[in-house]
């Protein structure tokens, strides 16, 4: 036979401490020494061992290159070799004379990694590639084309061209004034 017991919440309605003794007990995070990892300072003896065992607790770790904002999105050579037919169906890859041509920038990748095996001839255009991946593709008769950013280099020849253009413009303006 089951008995119906009154809920404790109902039982304690109207009492200040709900059966917890003094009013200041069982109140907030102060009774448990703070929230989370608080209280791990000089005298936080209870939490010190757990902090000592974690080498990543204090300080910064690793490094980031300043100004380097491009995110690397890699893909393995083996994955491309396995999924080449589905890539062809989606329009990412095309086949010309037994050679599959893929532009990985259009597919959303910017780095080619060397894990896996290559079974087909591939002609891959990508921004970055690992040497191992390039070697594997060359073994099967394919090639990897690396896209490089065009850097504007200022040489003495380009400086001379700019100054000669300025001089011609000045001469042209002077001639028009005289007429």
C-alpha positions as CSV (number, residue, x, y, z in Angstrom):
1,X,0.0,0.0,0.0
2,X,1.4,3.4,-1.0
3,X,1.3,6.4,1.3
4,X,1.0,9.9,0.1
5,X,3.6,12.1,1.7
6,X,3.4,15.8,1.9
7,X,6.0,17.7,-0.2
8,X,8.9,19.2,1.8
9,X,8.4,22.5,0.0
10,X,4.8,22.7,1.2
11,X,5.9,21.6,4.7
12,X,8.5,24.4,5.0
13,X,6.3,27.2,3.5
14,X,6.4,30.2,5.9
15,X,9.7,29.2,7.6
16,X,12.7,31.4,6.9
17,X,15.4,28.8,6.6
18,X,13.5,25.7,5.2
19,X,15.0,23.4,7.8
20,X,18.6,24.6,7.2
21,X,19.2,25.9,10.7
22,X,20.5,29.5,10.9
23,X,19.4,31.9,8.2
24,X,23.0,32.4,6.9
25,X,23.7,28.8,6.2
26,X,22.9,27.2,2.8
27,X,22.8,30.6,1.1
28,X,24.5,31.2,-2.3
29,X,28.0,30.2,-3.3
30,X,29.6,31.6,-0.2
31,X,28.9,28.3,1.6
32,X,30.8,26.3,-1.0
33,X,33.8,28.7,-1.3
34,X,32.7,30.5,-4.4
35,X,31.6,29.5,-7.9
36,X,33.7,27.5,-10.4
37,X,37.5,27.8,-9.8
38,X,37.3,30.7,-7.3
39,X,39.2,30.4,-4.1
40,X,42.3,28.9,-5.6
41,X,44.6,31.6,-4.3
42,X,47.3,31.5,-1.5
43,X,45.1,29.8,1.0
44,X,42.9,27.7,-1.3
45,X,44.5,24.4,-0.2
46,X,41.6,22.3,-1.3
47,X,41.9,23.4,-4.9
48,X,45.7,23.7,-5.3
49,X,46.4,20.1,-6.2
50,X,43.9,20.1,-9.1
51,X,45.5,23.3,-10.4
52,X,49.0,22.0,-10.2
53,X,48.1,18.9,-12.2
54,X,46.8,21.0,-15.0
55,X,49.7,22.5,-17.0
56,X,47.4,24.7,-19.1
57,X,45.7,26.4,-16.1
58,X,47.9,29.5,-16.1
59,X,49.2,31.7,-18.9
60,X,49.0,31.8,-22.7
61,X,49.9,28.8,-24.9
62,X,51.0,28.5,-28.5
63,X,51.5,31.5,-30.8
64,X,49.7,33.3,-33.5
65,X,51.4,35.2,-36.3
66,X,50.6,38.8,-36.3
67,X,48.7,39.8,-39.4
68,X,48.1,36.2,-40.4
69,X,44.4,35.9,-40.7
70,X,43.9,33.3,-43.4
71,X,42.4,30.1,-42.1
72,X,43.9,26.9,-43.5
73,X,41.2,24.5,-44.7
74,X,43.1,21.3,-45.7
75,X,42.1,18.2,-47.7
76,X,44.0,14.9,-48.1
77,X,45.1,13.5,-51.4
78,X,43.6,10.1,-50.5
79,X,40.2,11.7,-49.9
80,X,40.3,13.4,-53.3
81,X,41.3,10.1,-55.0
82,X,38.4,8.3,-53.3
83,X,35.7,10.9,-53.9
84,X,36.8,12.0,-57.4
85,X,33.7,10.6,-59.1
86,X,31.3,12.4,-56.7
87,X,33.3,15.6,-57.2
88,X,32.9,15.2,-60.9
89,X,29.1,14.8,-60.5
90,X,29.0,18.0,-58.4
91,X,31.0,20.0,-61.0
92,X,34.0,20.5,-58.8
93,X,36.2,18.3,-60.9
94,X,36.3,17.7,-64.7
95,X,37.9,14.9,-66.7
96,X,39.9,15.6,-69.9
97,X,41.8,12.7,-71.6
98,X,42.0,10.5,-68.4
99,X,43.3,13.4,-66.3
100,X,41.0,14.8,-63.6
101,X,41.3,18.6,-63.2
102,X,40.3,20.1,-59.8
103,X,40.4,23.7,-58.5
104,X,40.4,23.3,-54.8
105,X,39.8,27.0,-54.2
106,X,36.4,26.6,-55.8
107,X,35.8,23.5,-53.7
108,X,36.5,25.5,-50.5
109,X,39.9,24.1,-49.7
110,X,43.3,25.9,-49.7
111,X,45.8,23.3,-48.6
112,X,46.6,19.9,-50.0
113,X,47.9,17.2,-47.5
114,X,49.7,14.0,-48.4
115,X,47.8,11.3,-46.5
116,X,46.3,8.4,-48.5
117,X,47.0,6.8,-51.8
118,X,46.5,8.3,-55.3
119,X,45.2,5.9,-58.0
120,X,44.2,8.3,-60.8
121,X,46.0,11.1,-62.7
122,X,45.1,14.4,-61.0
123,X,45.8,18.0,-62.0
124,X,45.2,20.0,-58.9
125,X,45.2,23.8,-58.6
126,X,45.7,24.9,-54.9
127,X,47.2,27.7,-52.9
128,X,49.3,25.5,-50.5
129,X,50.5,21.9,-50.8
130,X,52.7,19.6,-48.8
131,X,55.7,18.1,-50.6
132,X,54.5,14.6,-49.8
133,X,51.3,15.3,-51.6
134,X,53.0,16.8,-54.7
135,X,55.3,13.7,-54.9
136,X,52.4,11.3,-54.7
137,X,50.5,13.1,-57.5
138,X,53.6,13.3,-59.7
139,X,54.2,9.6,-59.3
140,X,50.9,8.8,-61.0
141,X,51.6,11.3,-63.8
142,X,49.6,14.2,-62.5
143,X,50.7,17.7,-61.4
144,X,50.0,20.3,-58.7
145,X,49.7,23.9,-59.7
146,X,50.4,26.3,-56.8
147,X,48.6,29.7,-56.9
148,X,50.9,32.5,-55.7
149,X,49.9,36.0,-54.7
150,X,51.2,38.6,-57.1
151,X,53.5,40.9,-55.1
152,X,54.1,44.4,-56.4
153,X,57.8,44.9,-56.4
154,X,59.1,48.4,-56.9
155,X,62.3,48.3,-58.9
156,X,64.4,51.1,-60.4
157,X,62.9,50.5,-63.8
158,X,59.3,51.0,-62.6
159,X,60.4,54.2,-60.8
160,X,62.0,55.5,-64.0
161,X,58.8,54.7,-65.9
162,X,56.6,56.6,-63.4
163,X,58.9,59.6,-63.5
164,X,59.0,59.7,-67.3
165,X,55.1,59.5,-67.4
166,X,54.9,62.4,-65.0
167,X,57.3,64.5,-67.1
168,X,55.4,63.7,-70.3
169,X,52.1,64.8,-68.6
170,X,53.8,68.1,-67.4
171,X,55.1,68.7,-70.9
172,X,51.7,68.1,-72.4
173,X,50.1,70.6,-70.0
174,X,52.7,73.2,-70.7
175,X,52.2,72.9,-74.5
176,X,48.5,73.3,-74.2
177,X,49.0,76.5,-72.2
178,X,51.3,78.0,-74.8
179,X,48.7,77.5,-77.6
